[in-house]
């Protein structure tokens, strides 16, 4: 798929088709991270890159969701 960079005020931007936004579960005003490597934008972070960025400080915990209601028990 191709798109065109367009001038918007003093900036430039691209429009993302609704189908693409739905496929990647993005909504209006969501923050996205763009990464530039070797002069090229990189918008996909591989699992290896995600693991490399992990700081190791996450500790899973249980939380109280309140009393049971209905048939979920």
N, C-alpha and C positions, 0 to 999 in steps of 0.2 A: 504494500500500500504506500502511496506517495501522498504528501501534503505540501502546502506552500507556506513559506515564512511570510507573514504579512505585517505591515506597519500598523501599530496601535499606539497612537499618541507619540511619545518620545521613545517607545520601546518597540520591539518586534516579538511576534509570537506565532504559534501554530494552533490550529483548531484540531481537537481530537474527536473523531466520530463517536456517537453515542454507543455504538456496538463495541468499540474498543474499550471505552470506559467501563461498560458493563462486564466485559471479559476479565478485566483486571481489577474490578470492584473499586473503581475510583469515582468520587463524587465532586461536585462543585466545592471549591475552597479547600479540598484536601491538599496536604503538603506532599510534594514529591522530591526525591533527591536525584539530582543530575550529577554525573561524574564525568570529568574530562580527562582522558589519558591519551598521550601521544597526539594531541591536537584533535581527538575525536570524542564526541559525547558518548558516554556509556551509561545506559539506563537500567541495565540488568545486573543484579548482584548474585553471583553464584553461591551455592551452599558453602563452598570452600571459603569464599570471601566473608560470608556471614559468620562462620565459625571463627575465622581469624579475628574479626572485630569483637567477638564476645569477651566480656571482661571477667566472667566466671563468678559474679556476685549474686546471681539469682538463687533464691531459696524458696522452694515450693511450700505453700502453707494451705491449711484448710480454712474456710471461712463459714460463718453462720449465715444461712440464707433464710432463716426464720422457720416458723412451724410449717408442717406439711399441710397442704390444702389440696383437696381433690384426690385423684387416684395415682399420684406419682410415687407413692410408697409401695 
